[in-house]
Amino acid sequence: MKEIWIIGAGRFGRMAADRLTGNPHLVLVDLKEEKLHGARGHGRTLIKGDGTAYLFEHLRPAGGELPDWIIPAVPIHLAAEWLLLGQRGKNLQRISIPEKIDPLLPNPLREENGNIFVSHADFLCPDDCAEPAHICTFTGKPRKQNMFERLKDIEFPPWKSLVIRSHQLGPGVGGYRVKELFRLAEEIAKVGGPILLCTACRCHGVITGLMRDPA
């Protein structure tokens, strides 16, 4: 790996940077100067700006060097916001997800903006969880079905579930490959109905409702 982009330089962004120091070059993006100041360190580039806009402006499928991984460390559904910004001219819009889906989701928590957070845990997870494949580090019990698989398997017609998996890059640090974002954009272009856009690791996830306005 050559480079990782960390979008957000708050507590979780700085934590990710500290735990990945000594690995690839790190680029941290945040709107607040004081957060970037606290994230200074060797092998890091600090950029003041909106994280979603930065991705939109600098991620190009062809031409130029791309990061190996993106770590979302902001209180938004970064993948969904990037898609909405990038496909604004193609009438992609955020829509509400019906409450009838809630019984299909583990511990759903709805936000005012319509996003739904889901989790296998009904407790506070340690921030350095290594996300082992079979055992929960907190309970010591067998892990439930991977959240990224469970969300992909949702049957909720006419909604189609599209999932980007967050991989463990370090203790408590998750991210996804840039090519997965491009794959999502291609898949969304082929969907005619409502979409459950999901980002998920083994235990947790976030869902945003999207749909292309035929008008």
C-alpha positions as CSV (number, residue, x, y, z in Angstrom):
1,M,0.0,0.0,0.0
2,K,1.2,3.5,-0.8
3,E,-1.5,5.9,0.5
4,I,-4.6,6.0,2.7
5,W,-7.0,8.9,2.9
6,I,-8.7,9.5,6.3
7,I,-11.8,11.7,5.9
8,G,-12.2,13.4,9.2
9,A,-9.5,14.5,11.7
10,G,-11.6,14.3,14.9
11,R,-11.1,11.7,17.6
12,F,-11.6,8.7,15.4
13,G,-9.6,10.1,12.5
14,R,-6.7,10.9,14.7
15,M,-7.0,7.5,16.4
16,A,-6.9,5.8,13.0
17,A,-3.9,7.8,12.0
18,D,-2.0,7.0,15.2
19,R,-2.7,3.3,14.8
20,L,-1.6,3.3,11.1
21,T,1.5,5.4,11.6
22,G,4.5,3.7,10.0
23,N,2.4,2.2,7.2
24,P,1.5,4.0,4.0
25,H,1.4,7.7,3.7
26,L,-1.7,9.2,5.3
27,V,-3.8,12.1,4.0
28,L,-6.2,13.6,6.5
29,V,-9.0,15.9,5.4
30,D,-11.1,18.0,7.7
31,L,-12.8,21.4,7.6
32,K,-11.6,22.5,11.1
33,E,-8.0,23.8,11.4
34,E,-7.8,22.8,15.1
35,K,-8.5,19.2,14.4
36,L,-5.9,19.1,11.7
37,H,-3.4,20.7,14.1
38,G,-4.0,17.9,16.5
39,A,-3.5,15.3,13.8
40,R,0.1,16.4,12.8
41,G,2.6,13.7,12.5
42,H,5.4,12.1,10.5
43,G,4.3,10.8,7.1
44,R,1.0,12.7,7.0
45,T,-0.5,15.3,4.7
46,L,-3.1,17.5,6.2
47,I,-5.8,19.1,4.0
48,K,-8.4,21.6,5.1
49,G,-11.6,21.1,3.3
50,D,-14.9,19.3,3.1
51,G,-14.2,15.5,2.9
52,T,-17.0,14.6,0.5
53,A,-16.1,17.4,-1.9
54,Y,-12.4,16.3,-1.7
55,L,-13.3,12.8,-2.7
56,F,-15.5,14.1,-5.5
57,E,-12.8,16.4,-6.8
58,H,-9.8,13.9,-6.5
59,L,-11.2,10.4,-7.1
60,R,-11.1,9.7,-10.8
61,P,-11.5,6.2,-12.3
62,A,-9.0,7.0,-15.0
63,G,-5.8,9.0,-14.7
64,G,-3.8,10.1,-11.7
65,E,-2.8,8.1,-8.6
66,L,-5.5,6.9,-6.2
67,P,-5.2,5.9,-2.6
68,D,-5.3,2.3,-1.7
69,W,-7.9,2.8,1.0
70,I,-10.4,5.4,2.3
71,I,-11.2,5.5,6.0
72,P,-14.5,7.4,6.8
73,A,-14.1,9.1,10.1
74,V,-16.9,11.7,9.9
75,P,-20.5,11.6,11.3
76,I,-22.1,11.2,7.9
77,H,-22.6,8.2,5.5
78,L,-19.6,9.1,3.4
79,A,-20.1,6.7,0.5
80,A,-23.7,7.9,0.1
81,E,-22.8,11.6,0.3
82,W,-20.1,11.0,-2.3
83,L,-22.5,9.3,-4.7
84,L,-25.1,12.0,-4.2
85,L,-22.6,14.7,-5.0
86,G,-21.1,12.9,-7.9
87,Q,-24.4,11.9,-9.6
88,R,-26.3,15.1,-8.8
89,G,-26.7,15.8,-12.5
90,K,-28.2,12.3,-13.0
91,N,-31.1,13.0,-10.6
92,L,-29.9,10.7,-7.8
93,Q,-31.7,11.7,-4.6
94,R,-32.0,10.7,-0.9
95,I,-35.4,9.2,0.0
96,S,-37.0,8.0,3.2
97,I,-36.8,4.3,4.1
98,P,-40.1,2.9,5.2
99,E,-40.3,1.9,8.9
100,K,-41.6,-1.5,7.8
101,I,-38.0,-2.5,7.2
102,D,-37.0,-2.0,10.9
103,P,-38.0,-5.6,12.0
104,L,-35.5,-6.9,9.4
105,L,-32.6,-4.9,10.9
106,P,-30.6,-5.6,14.1
107,N,-30.9,-2.8,16.6
108,P,-31.9,-0.1,14.1
109,L,-31.3,3.5,15.1
110,R,-32.8,6.1,12.8
111,E,-31.3,9.6,12.4
112,E,-33.1,12.8,11.5
113,N,-31.6,12.8,8.0
114,G,-33.1,9.4,7.3
115,N,-30.0,7.2,7.7
116,I,-30.4,4.0,9.7
117,F,-27.5,2.7,11.9
118,V,-27.6,-1.0,12.6
119,S,-25.5,-3.1,15.0
120,H,-25.2,-6.6,16.3
121,A,-24.1,-5.1,19.6
122,D,-26.5,-3.7,22.2
123,F,-23.4,-2.6,24.2
124,L,-20.5,-0.2,23.7
125,C,-17.8,-1.9,21.7
126,P,-14.1,-1.4,22.6
127,D,-12.5,1.1,20.2
128,D,-9.6,-1.3,19.6
129,C,-11.6,-4.3,18.5
130,A,-9.7,-6.4,16.0
131,E,-12.9,-7.8,14.5
132,P,-12.0,-11.5,14.5
133,A,-13.9,-13.6,12.0
134,H,-15.7,-15.9,14.4
135,I,-15.6,-14.6,18.0
136,C,-16.9,-11.3,19.4
137,T,-14.0,-9.7,21.4
138,F,-16.4,-8.2,24.0
139,T,-18.7,-11.2,24.8
140,G,-16.3,-14.0,23.8
141,K,-19.3,-15.7,22.1
142,P,-19.6,-16.8,18.4
143,R,-20.0,-13.9,16.1
144,K,-23.4,-13.5,14.4
145,Q,-23.7,-13.3,10.6
146,N,-21.4,-10.7,9.1
147,M,-23.4,-7.4,8.9
148,F,-22.2,-6.8,5.3
149,E,-23.7,-10.2,4.3
150,R,-26.9,-9.7,6.3
151,L,-27.6,-6.3,4.7
152,K,-26.8,-7.7,1.2
153,D,-29.3,-10.5,1.8
154,I,-32.2,-8.2,2.8
155,E,-35.5,-9.0,1.0
156,F,-37.5,-5.8,0.9
157,P,-39.2,-5.3,-2.5
158,P,-39.0,-3.1,-4.4
159,W,-35.9,-2.0,-2.7
160,K,-32.5,-3.3,-3.8
161,S,-29.7,-3.5,-1.3
162,L,-26.2,-2.5,-2.4
163,V,-23.3,-2.9,0.1
164,I,-19.8,-1.6,0.4
165,R,-17.8,-3.6,2.9
166,S,-15.6,-1.9,5.5
167,H,-12.4,-4.0,6.1
168,Q,-10.3,-4.0,9.2
169,L,-7.1,-2.1,8.6
170,G,-6.0,-1.9,12.2
171,P,-7.4,-2.2,15.8
172,G,-10.8,-0.4,15.6
173,V,-9.9,1.1,12.2
174,G,-12.1,0.2,9.2
175,G,-12.0,1.4,5.6
176,Y,-12.8,0.4,2.0
177,R,-11.0,0.3,-1.3
178,V,-11.5,3.1,-3.8
179,K,-12.5,0.5,-6.5
180,E,-15.5,-0.4,-4.3
181,L,-16.8,3.1,-4.5
182,F,-16.5,3.1,-8.3
183,R,-18.3,-0.3,-8.3
184,L,-21.2,1.1,-6.3
185,A,-21.5,4.0,-8.7
186,E,-21.7,1.6,-11.7
187,E,-24.3,-0.6,-9.9
188,I,-26.5,2.3,-8.9
189,A,-26.6,3.4,-12.6
190,K,-28.2,0.1,-13.4
191,V,-30.9,0.2,-10.8
192,G,-34.3,1.7,-11.7
193,G,-36.0,1.5,-8.3
194,P,-35.3,2.5,-4.7
195,I,-31.9,1.6,-3.2
196,L,-30.7,0.7,0.2
197,L,-27.1,2.0,0.1
198,C,-25.2,0.3,2.9
199,T,-21.7,0.5,4.4
200,A,-21.0,-2.3,6.8
201,C,-18.2,-4.2,8.6
202,R,-18.8,-7.5,10.4
203,C,-20.8,-6.0,13.3
204,H,-22.1,-2.5,12.3
205,G,-23.5,-0.7,9.4
206,V,-25.3,2.4,8.1
207,I,-28.1,2.5,5.5
208,T,-29.2,5.4,3.3
209,G,-32.2,5.4,1.0
210,L,-31.5,6.5,-2.6
211,M,-33.4,6.7,-5.8
212,R,-33.0,8.2,-9.3
213,D,-35.8,10.6,-10.1
214,P,-37.0,9.6,-13.6
215,A,-37.8,13.2,-14.3
